């Protein structure tokens, strides 16, 4: 039976480097994002994102990203690291479309054998959360 974990997080680092930024067209960039988690996950992560923004000054104009993220800390008291990959598309007032998964085989230490799904959400006040639906294989 799957377990569930939810954690709030704060973005502690945002280093964006455009690699395609034409006048009048979408900006493509590589972005390093740092996060600190509290809740069922306690720890820090670093994510590498590939991003596209239709209009860098207006995220509601259309944007998308894909990310690989390394988490280091504790999940429900179990320590270790794991990688999850996630992404999303957003435009206007439409509900963002997101996806995310824990990379099988990426768990270390007490998180070895971790698999599952990862969903990132942002509420109307800008509060970020990560929700995991996961299992850990019997070792």
HUPELIN-V72483 format. One record per backbone hydrogen bond with DSSP energy under -1.0 kcal/mol. NH is the residue of the N-H (numbers start at 1). CO is the residue of the C=O. Records with the same first field share a line. If there is no record, write none. Layout:
NH: CO  CO
This chain:
3: 134
5: 132
7: 130
8: 38
9: 128
10: 36
12: 34
13: 34
15: 32
17: 30
19: 28
20: 28
25: 22
27: 53
28: 20
29: 51
30: 17
31: 49
32: 15
33: 47
34: 13
35: 45
36: 10
37: 43
38: 8
40: 6
42: 74
43: 37
44: 72
45: 35
46: 70
47: 33
48: 68
49: 31
50: 66
51: 29
52: 64
53: 27
54: 62
58: 55
61: 58
62: 59
63: 90
64: 52
65: 88
66: 50
67: 86
68: 48
69: 84
70: 46
71: 82
72: 44
73: 80
74: 42
75: 78
76: 40
78: 75
80: 73
82: 71
84: 69
85: 101
86: 67
87: 99
88: 65
89: 97
90: 63
92: 60
94: 91
97: 89
99: 87
101: 85
102: 116
103: 83
106: 103
108: 81
110: 79
111: 108
112: 109
114: 111
115: 135
117: 133
118: 100
119: 131
121: 129
123: 127
126: 123
129: 121
130: 7
131: 119
132: 5
133: 117
134: 3
135: 115
137: 113
